[in-house]
Amino acid sequence: MTSFPDPCWTARAARATSPPRCARGGRATSVDPCYATPAPALAELVRRELDRVTAWTSSQPGRFPLDDAGVWLHASAWQTAARTFLTDYALDRDHGTGHYQAAALPGLPFPGGTFSVALCGFLLFTYPRHFDLDFHLRAIDELLRVAREVRLHPLNDSAGNPYPYLTQFLSELQTRNVDYQLLEVRGQSDPRDTLTLRLTRS
């Protein structure tokens, strides 16, 4: 996970597995409804999700790079990240470090301006059939309430298609005095995920 010198907040889909410790200093807090789950049960959920993602990626050789055995090239890295995450999560449950908070957008249990950066990956834009435009806008309002800067990635849905309401979404942001930048990036998991959205208040 990218680290920041100031506190940072990360939100992710349930299958994400990166630990929220900032390796070069600072503090990070990760938020997900699944963090209400005891460590053994969450470990089983992560195992099932890794199996599902591995099968899903292997079924799409034209989209994801596969090895000679037909397995996604990033599967091993995700498995390593999962083990690191689960070890850190278990420590948090035992010692109450507060790195993992059970909550969900668009309502976060933090005072305004708590964090320097909020990172939200593979949640917003990823599931347009489940989360409508209004949900996205309320989520952004909440993220910008608790953080000075917000970064969202990717801007595609789970099928790799561009978010269909992006133009309307960006227009709505301007009416809310939100500045945005579209940053070109190299997609690590999916070669189509080449854009990250950076948001700040005007």
Disulfide bonds with the S-S distance in Angstrom:
none
